[in-house]
């Protein structure tokens, strides 16, 4: 009976020592620590690029201009404000929208009288890299555009869309330079090429 108890005690001690050594083994600890780190990173943040919200200046065309459009013209004014917003979703994708408002005085209006036009679009973006602040991206949007009507005496809303691509260059901690090129279709008007060289992104969580 005594020998049997001693045998059980020795086996129990051996198993305990083996389990303790395994838990302290460098390879096992590293793998467990790495797995825990990945799990924490995944659960704590869905976005590896580090921010959730982005505002784009849309070619920096928020402006008010007053003056003569030509040497022999009368002075006029144009108010032009455009802004875009994007929110990170998942798998390098962002969704949002953008809008532009333009108010023309009679002297510089393309319709010959004081008038305003509005663009409102839904936008989706796919980034080729997880670091959005320095990523090449492709972008598409659709919605309504304000275009000159067939009579040429006012603006009307027409359905349209655009596709484009660009590249962000991280500049400051929360600002990137983000030029882009677009192909834009406004209603029945032929496709136009637009290049936004003075475009900036402001981002935050």
trRosetta pair geometry for C-beta under 8 A, 3 or more apart (Angstrom, degrees):
i j d omega theta_ij theta_ji phi_ij phi_ji
1 4 5.7 -53 -150 32 31 113
1 5 6.6 29 153 -16 64 105
2 5 5.8 -55 -151 36 32 110
2 6 6.4 33 152 -19 66 106
3 6 5.7 -55 -149 37 32 113
3 7 6.4 37 153 -24 65 104
4 7 5.8 -52 -151 31 30 113
4 8 6.6 29 152 -16 63 105
5 8 5.8 -54 -150 36 33 110
5 9 6.3 34 153 -20 66 107
6 9 5.6 -55 -148 36 32 113
6 10 6.3 33 155 -20 66 105
7 10 5.9 -55 -149 35 30 110
7 11 6.4 28 154 -17 64 107
8 11 5.8 -56 -148 38 31 110
8 12 6.2 31 155 -20 65 108
9 12 5.7 -55 -147 36 30 112
9 13 6.3 30 155 -18 64 106
10 13 5.8 -56 -149 37 30 111
10 14 6.3 31 153 -21 65 107
11 14 5.7 -55 -147 35 31 112
11 15 6.4 29 156 -17 65 106
12 15 5.9 -55 -148 37 30 109
12 16 6.3 30 154 -19 64 108
13 16 5.8 -56 -147 37 30 111
13 17 6.3 30 156 -19 65 108
14 17 5.9 -57 -148 37 29 111
14 18 6.4 29 154 -19 64 108
15 18 5.7 -56 -148 36 31 112
15 19 6.3 29 157 -17 65 107
16 19 5.9 -57 -148 37 29 109
16 20 6.3 28 155 -18 64 108
17 20 5.8 -57 -148 37 29 111
17 21 6.3 28 155 -18 65 108
18 21 5.8 -57 -147 37 29 110
18 22 6.3 30 155 -21 64 106
19 22 5.7 -53 -148 34 30 112
19 23 6.5 29 155 -18 64 105
20 23 5.9 -56 -151 35 31 109
20 24 6.5 16 155 -8 64 112
21 24 5.9 -67 -150 45 31 104
21 25 6.7 55 148 -53 65 88
22 25 5.5 -28 -153 -9 36 118
22 28 6.2 57 171 -8 70 168
23 28 6.9 -109 -131 106 24 139
23 29 7.6 73 166 -73 49 91
24 29 7.0 -2 -161 -48 27 126
25 28 4.4 69 73 15 103 109
25 29 6.6 178 82 -12 50 88
26 29 5.9 -62 -144 39 28 108
26 30 6.1 27 161 -20 66 109
27 30 5.9 -58 -147 36 27 110
27 31 6.4 24 158 -17 64 107
28 31 5.9 -57 -148 37 30 108
28 32 6.2 25 157 -15 65 109
29 32 5.9 -58 -147 40 29 108
29 33 6.0 29 156 -19 66 110
30 33 5.7 -56 -143 39 28 110
30 34 6.1 29 157 -20 65 107
31 34 5.7 -54 -146 36 28 110
31 35 6.3 28 156 -18 64 106
32 35 5.8 -54 -147 37 30 110
32 36 6.3 29 154 -17 65 106
33 36 5.7 -55 -147 38 30 110
33 37 6.3 33 153 -23 65 105
34 37 5.6 -54 -149 33 31 112
34 38 6.5 29 155 -17 65 104
35 38 5.9 -55 -150 36 31 109
35 39 6.3 31 153 -19 65 107
36 39 5.6 -55 -147 37 32 112
36 40 6.2 32 155 -19 66 106
37 40 5.8 -55 -148 37 30 109
37 41 6.2 29 155 -19 65 107
38 41 5.7 -54 -145 36 31 110
38 42 6.2 30 157 -19 65 107
39 42 5.9 -57 -148 36 29 109
39 43 6.2 16 159 -10 66 111
40 43 6.0 -63 -142 43 28 102
40 44 5.7 18 164 -16 68 116
41 44 6.2 -60 -134 40 23 104
41 45 6.7 -45 -175 45 59 91
42 45 8.0 -111 -152 61 13 53
42 46 7.8 40 -170 -100 55 53
45 48 7.3 124 116 -79 112 41
45 50 8.0 11 177 -103 150 42
46 90 6.2 -60 163 -102 121 93
47 50 6.7 -131 118 -12 100 16
47 51 7.0 -99 126 58 142 25
47 52 6.2 179 5 -83 163 70
47 88 5.1 51 -107 133 138 155
48 130 4.6 4 77 163 123 126
48 131 7.5 -69 116 -69 94 57
49 88 7.2 -169 54 -108 121 147
49 127 7.7 22 -68 98 152 164
49 130 5.7 -155 -59 156 87 62
49 131 5.4 145 -118 -130 84 30
49 132 4.0 51 -165 4 157 94
49 133 6.6 159 -173 -12 102 81
49 135 7.8 -51 -113 -23 134 130
50 133 7.6 -21 53 -22 114 122
50 205 7.6 -79 157 -71 58 104
51 54 7.1 100 117 -64 121 85
51 88 7.2 141 104 -19 56 136
51 132 7.3 -107 54 58 95 129
51 133 7.8 83 20 -59 122 103
51 174 7.6 125 -93 -131 153 85
51 203 4.3 94 122 152 157 113
51 204 5.9 -159 -150 158 118 4
51 205 5.3 -115 -133 -67 63 64
52 87 6.3 4 160 -155 81 75
52 88 5.0 -112 -141 32 51 110
52 204 7.5 -33 50 104 76 49
52 205 5.2 71 11 -143 101 51
53 85 7.4 -27 -165 -164 91 91
53 86 7.5 146 -161 83 45 55
53 87 5.9 -18 -104 -105 65 73
53 88 7.7 -99 -55 1 30 86
53 203 6.3 164 90 -151 55 63
53 204 5.4 -16 63 65 104 72
53 205 7.1 122 17 -150 90 7
54 85 7.2 147 84 -159 55 46
54 86 4.4 -13 64 62 105 100
54 87 7.6 -170 24 -75 76 30
54 88 7.7 87 -9 -42 105 83
54 94 6.9 -17 33 -150 127 153
54 96 7.7 -115 67 -36 87 160
54 132 7.6 -113 -64 141 144 140
54 201 5.4 -15 -167 -167 109 108
54 202 7.1 147 -156 75 56 44
54 203 4.4 -17 -100 -97 78 93
55 83 6.6 -23 -167 -170 101 99
55 84 6.8 146 -163 82 51 57
55 85 5.7 -19 -104 -101 69 69
55 86 7.9 -172 -76 23 25 72
55 201 7.1 150 77 -156 45 55
55 202 4.7 -14 59 59 98 98
55 203 7.6 -172 21 -75 63 46
56 83 7.4 146 77 -167 58 49
56 84 3.9 -9 55 62 104 114
56 85 7.7 -151 19 -65 77 25
56 86 7.0 47 -17 -6 107 108
56 98 7.1 -38 65 -101 112 124
56 178 6.7 -83 -126 76 106 140
56 199 6.5 1 -172 -174 102 99
56 200 7.2 165 -149 85 57 41
56 201 5.3 -25 -96 -99 75 73
56 202 7.9 -176 -78 20 29 70
57 60 4.7 22 135 -79 131 59
57 61 7.8 141 149 16 84 57
57 62 7.0 -92 -164 -3 90 107
57 82 7.6 81 163 93 48 86
57 83 7.1 -33 -130 -113 36 64
57 84 7.9 -53 11 27 11 88
57 198 7.7 -68 98 131 126 77
57 199 6.1 180 63 -148 89 52
57 200 4.7 31 8 50 126 84
57 201 7.8 -128 -1 -69 81 32
57 202 7.7 78 -45 -10 91 101
58 61 6.2 -66 109 29 89 100
58 82 3.8 -100 93 126 141 116
58 83 6.1 -132 6 -86 122 17
58 84 5.3 125 -56 -17 104 102
58 98 6.1 135 -79 -165 131 130
58 100 6.8 -146 140 -79 156 105
58 196 7.0 -92 -171 -134 41 149
58 199 6.8 3 -121 -123 9 96
59 82 7.1 20 48 75 88 140
59 196 3.9 -110 -79 -138 95 102
59 197 7.5 53 -132 40 86 47
59 198 5.6 69 -167 69 55 80
59 199 5.3 -28 -76 -75 44 87
60 198 4.2 -68 27 130 125 110
60 199 6.8 -145 -18 -89 83 35
60 200 6.6 54 -65 8 103 100
61 80 5.1 -64 156 132 98 118
61 81 7.6 178 109 -117 76 15
61 82 5.0 31 68 25 105 118
61 100 7.5 9 87 -133 127 117
62 80 7.0 -157 -124 104 23 68
62 81 4.8 38 -125 -126 80 67
62 82 6.4 -135 -63 38 71 58
62 83 7.1 35 -68 -58 119 91
63 78 7.8 26 101 101 94 92
63 79 7.8 -169 96 -148 49 41
63 80 5.2 3 55 60 82 98
63 81 7.8 -176 22 -75 40 56
64 77 6.8 -1 -177 -172 85 106
64 78 7.3 178 -150 88 44 51
64 79 5.2 -6 -108 -107 84 72
64 80 7.6 179 -80 25 39 66
65 77 6.4 166 89 -151 53 57
65 78 4.8 2 53 51 102 93
65 80 7.5 13 2 7 103 109
66 75 6.6 35 172 175 80 107
66 76 7.3 -143 -142 107 58 31
66 77 4.3 -12 -98 -99 81 93
67 75 5.8 -70 -157 -138 20 89
67 76 7.6 -29 69 52 32 54
68 71 7.0 77 131 -109 138 15
68 73 4.9 148 -165 75 89 92
68 74 6.9 -153 -114 125 88 13
68 75 5.3 -63 -65 -89 69 59
68 76 7.5 90 -112 15 34 75
69 73 5.0 -26 54 75 79 164
69 76 6.4 -10 -23 39 103 118
69 107 7.2 173 2 135 110 90
69 108 4.8 140 -44 -115 131 98
70 73 4.2 93 50 -12 83 115
73 76 7.4 -51 145 -5 118 108
73 107 6.4 120 166 176 103 102
73 108 7.6 82 157 -83 143 74
74 107 4.5 -113 85 -128 97 130
75 107 6.3 61 95 102 28 169
76 104 7.3 12 161 -176 127 75
76 105 4.2 -168 -162 74 88 115
76 106 6.9 -138 -120 68 118 47
76 107 3.0 -158 -68 74 114 107
76 108 3.5 -178 94 -14 145 99
76 109 7.5 -137 -170 -20 149 67
77 104 7.9 166 91 -154 54 38
77 105 4.6 73 44 -15 75 127
77 107 8.0 69 6 50 53 109
77 108 7.1 -179 39 25 19 130
78 102 6.7 -15 -171 -165 95 93
78 103 7.1 159 -157 81 46 55
78 104 5.6 -6 -108 -106 82 66
78 105 7.3 -107 -63 9 50 81
78 108 5.8 -85 -52 100 101 140
79 101 7.4 -18 117 117 98 93
79 102 6.8 162 86 -152 60 42
79 103 4.1 10 48 47 107 104
80 100 7.4 -8 -168 -172 77 100
80 101 7.6 175 -146 90 35 54
80 102 5.0 7 -106 -109 75 86
81 100 7.0 169 90 -151 48 56
81 101 5.1 -2 58 55 95 94
81 102 7.8 -176 26 -74 58 48
82 98 7.1 30 -178 174 90 103
82 99 7.0 -161 -140 101 61 45
82 100 3.8 -9 -100 -104 97 92
82 101 7.6 -178 -73 22 56 55
82 119 7.8 7 -117 58 105 117
83 98 6.7 -160 103 -146 40 76
83 99 6.5 -4 58 58 74 77
83 100 7.9 154 15 -84 50 57
84 96 6.6 93 172 117 83 128
84 97 7.1 -154 -146 109 68 36
84 98 3.4 -24 -102 -98 87 110
84 99 7.8 157 -86 15 53 50
84 123 6.6 3 -154 17 116 161
85 96 4.6 -149 102 -168 63 128
85 97 6.1 6 54 56 89 67
85 98 7.1 168 17 -81 57 61
86 94 4.2 34 176 159 116 130
86 95 7.0 151 -150 78 71 20
86 96 3.8 -119 -99 -5 44 144
86 123 6.8 -74 -89 96 94 118
86 125 6.0 -5 -135 13 143 134
87 94 6.4 158 73 -157 30 83
87 95 6.1 -27 59 66 84 71
87 96 5.6 135 5 -74 72 97
88 93 7.7 117 -159 86 56 49
88 94 5.4 -46 -96 -99 45 86
88 132 7.4 -114 -93 -44 118 157
89 93 4.7 -37 58 93 114 96
89 94 6.3 168 1 -106 87 29
89 95 5.6 53 -43 -1 127 101
90 93 6.3 2 66 42 43 101
92 126 6.0 55 119 -164 101 66
92 127 4.4 -131 -173 62 96 85
92 128 7.3 99 -178 -64 148 7
92 129 7.5 150 -125 79 126 18
92 130 6.2 -95 -85 -95 98 57
92 132 7.8 166 -142 -80 71 91
92 135 7.9 -173 -151 -160 108 162
93 124 7.0 -19 -167 -170 98 95
93 125 7.0 149 -159 81 50 58
93 126 5.8 -21 -102 -102 72 68
93 127 7.6 -153 -73 15 26 81
94 124 7.2 158 86 -159 56 48
94 125 4.2 -4 58 56 103 107
94 127 7.2 60 -8 -24 105 106
94 132 7.7 83 -45 -128 129 141
95 122 7.8 -12 -170 -177 89 92
95 123 7.3 152 -161 88 45 60
95 124 5.5 -15 -106 -106 70 74
95 125 7.7 -159 -70 22 29 75
96 122 7.8 172 102 -157 31 57
96 123 5.3 -20 75 65 74 101
96 125 7.8 -1 24 -1 102 108
97 120 7.2 2 179 -173 120 73
97 121 6.2 167 -156 90 74 53
97 122 5.3 -44 -99 -108 90 46
97 123 5.7 156 -105 11 27 91
97 141 7.9 118 -132 -140 51 121
97 143 7.8 82 -145 -62 98 152
98 119 7.7 -5 113 115 85 105
98 121 5.4 -8 58 60 81 101
98 123 5.6 43 -3 -27 99 138
98 141 6.9 -33 32 -133 108 163
99 118 7.0 -14 -168 -171 100 88
99 119 6.2 168 -152 89 50 67
99 120 5.0 2 -108 -104 98 66
99 121 7.2 178 -78 22 52 69
100 118 7.1 165 84 -154 57 44
100 119 4.3 20 44 43 97 109
101 116 6.9 -6 -172 -174 84 112
101 117 7.7 167 -151 86 43 49
101 118 5.5 -5 -104 -106 71 80
102 116 6.4 166 89 -154 53 64
102 117 5.0 -3 58 55 102 89
102 118 7.8 -166 25 -73 69 40
102 146 7.4 -156 42 72 104 141
103 114 8.0 7 -180 -172 83 85
103 115 7.9 -167 -148 102 52 34
103 116 4.6 -19 -102 -101 69 99
104 108 5.6 -130 -161 90 99 83
104 109 3.7 128 124 -97 130 79
104 110 7.0 -131 -93 7 175 68
104 111 7.7 129 73 29 142 88
104 114 6.6 -171 96 -142 67 46
104 115 5.6 0 54 59 103 71
104 116 7.1 179 17 -84 70 44
105 108 5.9 57 61 30 81 91
105 109 6.6 -137 88 -38 30 96
105 114 5.6 -24 -146 -104 38 90
106 109 5.7 -46 -132 8 26 121
106 112 7.3 6 -161 158 77 39
106 113 5.2 -21 -119 -144 90 39
106 114 4.7 -47 -55 -45 77 75
109 112 6.1 -90 91 14 105 12
109 113 5.8 -67 79 65 154 26
109 114 6.2 -156 -49 -95 147 23
109 115 5.3 104 -150 28 136 96
110 148 5.8 -92 117 -77 118 131
111 115 5.1 12 51 12 130 156
111 148 5.9 -179 -78 -127 97 99
111 149 8.0 51 -118 28 126 84
111 152 6.3 177 -130 166 71 53
111 153 5.6 93 -177 -169 100 22
111 154 5.3 104 -171 -77 154 23
111 155 6.6 -114 -39 -40 148 70
112 152 7.5 58 -1 140 117 89
112 153 6.5 -47 49 -125 116 65
113 153 7.2 32 14 -170 118 75
113 154 7.7 -23 56 -83 114 73
115 154 6.1 -176 -123 -135 144 64
115 155 5.7 147 160 -5 127 105
116 146 7.8 -65 133 -159 56 165
116 155 7.3 -100 91 32 36 145
117 146 2.9 168 -168 118 95 147
117 147 7.6 102 -144 -42 135 20
117 155 4.4 -151 -92 -141 96 164
118 144 7.6 28 103 104 87 108
118 146 5.1 103 41 -41 41 127
118 157 7.6 -20 68 -95 90 103
119 143 7.2 100 177 95 71 117
119 144 6.9 -168 -143 98 47 61
119 145 5.0 4 -113 -120 95 62
119 146 6.0 -105 -57 9 66 85
120 143 5.1 -123 103 161 60 138
120 144 5.5 17 51 52 87 93
121 141 4.2 55 160 161 127 123
121 142 6.4 161 -149 83 91 14
121 143 3.5 -156 -105 21 51 132
121 144 7.7 -154 -72 36 63 45
121 162 7.6 -6 -146 21 158 106
122 141 6.1 176 86 -150 43 80
122 142 6.3 -15 55 61 89 65
122 143 5.6 139 6 -62 68 110
123 139 6.4 -5 -170 -172 105 103
123 140 7.2 164 -150 89 60 39
123 141 4.0 -26 -98 -92 74 113
124 139 7.2 168 87 -151 47 58
124 140 5.7 -9 59 62 90 86
124 141 7.2 167 17 -80 61 61
125 137 5.3 4 -174 178 106 129
125 138 7.2 161 -154 83 58 44
125 139 4.8 -15 -104 -103 82 85
126 137 6.5 162 82 -157 43 76
126 138 5.2 -6 58 57 95 92
126 139 7.9 -167 24 -76 62 43
127 130 7.4 122 108 -94 121 21
127 132 5.2 -71 -117 -110 166 79
127 135 4.2 37 -167 130 106 155
127 136 7.5 136 -158 81 61 44
127 137 4.8 -35 -101 -99 63 97
128 135 5.7 169 51 -172 70 99
128 136 4.6 -1 28 72 130 93
128 137 6.7 -148 -3 -85 80 41
128 138 7.7 79 -46 -9 94 89
129 132 7.4 -178 88 -76 81 32
129 134 6.8 -39 82 87 146 79
129 135 4.0 -156 49 -110 96 98
129 136 7.0 88 -3 30 100 70
130 135 7.8 165 40 -81 14 132
131 134 5.2 0 118 42 113 97
131 135 6.0 164 86 -52 61 95
132 135 5.1 -55 -134 11 34 128
132 137 7.8 36 -147 -69 79 126
132 168 6.7 35 154 41 60 156
132 203 7.6 146 101 -110 124 166
133 168 5.8 -129 179 127 30 133
133 170 4.2 44 149 -83 110 110
133 176 5.2 -170 -159 -72 72 136
133 203 7.1 -127 -91 38 92 149
134 168 5.9 -119 -102 94 17 91
134 169 6.6 43 -124 -122 70 35
134 170 5.1 -49 -65 -15 89 103
134 176 7.5 -145 -71 -131 47 132
135 167 7.5 -144 111 -143 35 59
135 168 5.7 26 47 37 59 108
136 165 7.1 8 179 -179 92 103
136 166 7.5 -179 -152 98 57 36
136 167 5.0 -26 -102 -100 66 85
137 165 6.8 177 93 -151 48 62
137 166 5.8 -11 59 63 89 77
137 167 7.3 163 16 -90 73 34
137 168 7.0 42 -7 -15 116 98
137 180 7.9 -44 73 -103 97 120
138 163 7.6 -6 -179 -174 95 86
138 164 7.3 169 -158 94 57 42
138 165 4.9 -27 -105 -99 67 87
139 162 7.9 3 113 109 92 99
139 163 7.4 159 89 -158 55 43
139 164 5.0 -17 64 68 97 88
139 165 6.9 169 17 -87 78 33
139 166 6.9 2 -1 12 122 103
139 180 6.8 2 25 -160 135 150
139 182 7.7 -52 81 -97 110 99
140 161 7.1 4 -175 180 89 104
140 162 6.8 -176 -146 92 51 57
140 163 4.9 -8 -103 -107 90 71
140 164 7.4 163 -79 23 47 65
141 161 6.5 177 94 -153 49 65
141 162 5.4 6 54 50 89 92
142 159 7.4 16 -179 -175 96 88
142 160 7.0 -164 -144 102 66 40
142 161 4.0 -20 -98 -101 87 94
142 162 7.8 -178 -76 18 51 58
143 159 7.5 -141 134 -140 19 63
143 160 7.2 -21 69 61 50 70
143 161 7.8 117 14 -91 50 57
144 157 4.6 -2 -175 -170 125 108
144 158 6.8 139 -154 68 71 29
144 159 6.2 -49 -98 -94 63 47
144 160 7.2 91 -141 23 21 84
145 157 7.2 145 70 -152 34 58
145 158 5.5 -31 63 66 86 83
145 159 7.8 75 16 -178 83 7
145 160 4.5 -1 -3 23 123 136
145 186 4.2 -84 83 -135 158 103
145 187 6.6 -125 62 -20 111 92
146 155 4.6 14 -179 176 100 132
146 156 7.4 156 -149 76 60 21
146 157 6.2 -37 -93 -93 58 61
146 158 8.0 129 -115 20 13 79
147 155 6.6 144 72 -152 22 79
147 156 6.4 -34 66 63 74 70
147 157 7.9 110 20 -126 78 16
147 158 5.0 -15 20 14 125 126
147 186 5.2 145 -73 148 128 121
147 187 5.3 -110 19 17 157 136
147 189 6.3 -156 -141 -22 145 130
148 152 6.0 21 167 -120 118 52
148 154 7.6 144 -147 90 60 28
148 155 6.2 -58 -93 -100 40 61
148 156 7.9 39 160 19 13 79
149 152 6.9 -121 77 -38 68 22
149 153 7.0 -41 61 49 112 60
149 154 5.4 12 12 73 123 77
149 155 6.7 157 -25 -145 86 11
149 156 4.4 77 -80 -9 98 117
151 154 7.2 21 71 26 108 84
158 186 5.9 88 84 169 123 72
158 187 2.8 -24 164 -70 149 120
158 188 7.2 -101 -154 2 148 70
158 189 7.9 115 93 1 159 98
159 187 6.6 107 54 -89 49 64
160 184 6.9 36 159 178 127 80
160 185 5.2 -169 -155 100 90 63
160 186 4.2 -22 -95 -113 156 42
160 187 5.7 -56 -65 -27 103 50
161 184 7.8 -166 100 -147 38 53
161 185 5.7 6 55 54 71 101
162 182 4.8 5 -180 -174 126 119
162 183 6.4 164 -154 82 71 48
162 184 4.3 -18 -100 -103 108 71
162 185 7.0 178 -81 19 55 65
162 194 7.9 -32 -140 34 137 124
163 182 7.0 155 82 -151 32 70
163 183 5.5 -6 59 54 81 99
164 180 5.3 73 147 162 127 111
164 181 5.6 -172 -153 95 98 48
164 182 3.5 -46 -77 -97 133 68
164 183 6.6 175 -75 15 74 61
164 194 7.8 -50 -96 68 137 93
165 180 6.5 -169 101 -150 28 88
165 181 6.2 -5 58 55 71 88
166 178 5.7 66 141 173 134 79
166 179 5.8 -167 -149 101 106 45
166 180 2.8 -57 -70 -94 129 87
166 181 6.8 160 -77 13 76 59
166 196 7.7 -27 -100 62 137 104
166 199 7.4 -56 -151 83 153 148
167 178 7.1 -162 92 -142 36 58
167 179 6.8 0 52 60 78 79
167 180 7.8 163 13 -84 49 68
168 176 4.2 19 -171 151 104 142
168 177 7.2 142 -157 75 53 44
168 178 4.5 -14 -100 -98 74 95
168 201 6.0 -33 -121 22 118 142
169 176 6.0 155 69 -168 38 86
169 177 4.5 -17 58 60 101 97
169 178 7.4 -170 19 -73 65 49
170 176 5.0 -47 -99 -104 44 97
171 175 5.0 -48 66 102 109 90
171 176 5.7 157 4 -117 87 32
171 177 5.3 89 -49 -20 124 89
171 200 8.0 -45 17 -138 145 103
172 175 4.3 33 45 40 101 102
174 202 6.3 38 138 -160 93 67
174 203 5.7 -146 -165 64 76 65
174 204 6.0 23 -151 -73 131 77
175 200 6.2 -9 -168 -178 98 113
175 201 6.9 153 -157 82 49 56
175 202 5.7 -15 -102 -101 76 67
175 203 7.8 172 -84 18 30 76
176 200 7.0 158 82 -161 46 64
176 201 4.5 -8 58 57 96 107
176 203 7.2 18 3 -1 107 116
177 199 7.5 102 -172 82 57 63
177 200 6.0 -41 -110 -106 47 74
177 201 7.9 -129 -49 19 4 82
178 199 5.0 -80 83 115 75 103
178 200 6.3 121 24 -129 89 20
178 201 4.6 56 -13 -21 141 108
179 195 7.5 9 -177 180 103 81
179 196 6.1 -178 -149 95 60 68
179 197 5.2 4 -122 -127 119 42
179 198 8.0 36 -96 -24 87 17
179 199 5.4 137 -99 39 38 109
180 195 7.8 -169 98 -148 41 49
180 196 5.2 9 55 51 77 107
180 199 6.1 -36 13 51 89 166
181 193 7.2 -14 -171 -169 96 90
181 194 7.2 159 -158 86 49 53
181 195 5.2 -13 -107 -105 79 75
181 196 7.7 -162 -77 21 33 71
182 193 7.4 156 84 -157 53 45
182 194 4.5 -10 60 60 101 100
182 195 7.8 -171 23 -74 69 34
182 196 7.4 38 -3 -10 108 104
183 191 5.5 3 -178 -179 96 118
183 192 7.5 157 -157 77 49 40
183 193 6.2 -24 -101 -99 64 63
183 194 7.9 178 -82 21 18 78
184 191 6.8 149 72 -158 39 65
184 192 4.9 -25 63 62 95 92
184 193 7.8 168 18 -88 82 14
184 194 5.6 29 -8 -4 125 120
185 189 7.3 170 -163 76 52 76
185 191 5.1 -35 -82 -98 84 77
185 192 7.8 165 -79 17 36 72
186 189 4.7 3 73 46 89 122
186 192 7.3 2 4 9 104 118
189 192 7.2 -5 130 -30 114 107
196 199 4.2 59 136 -48 114 125
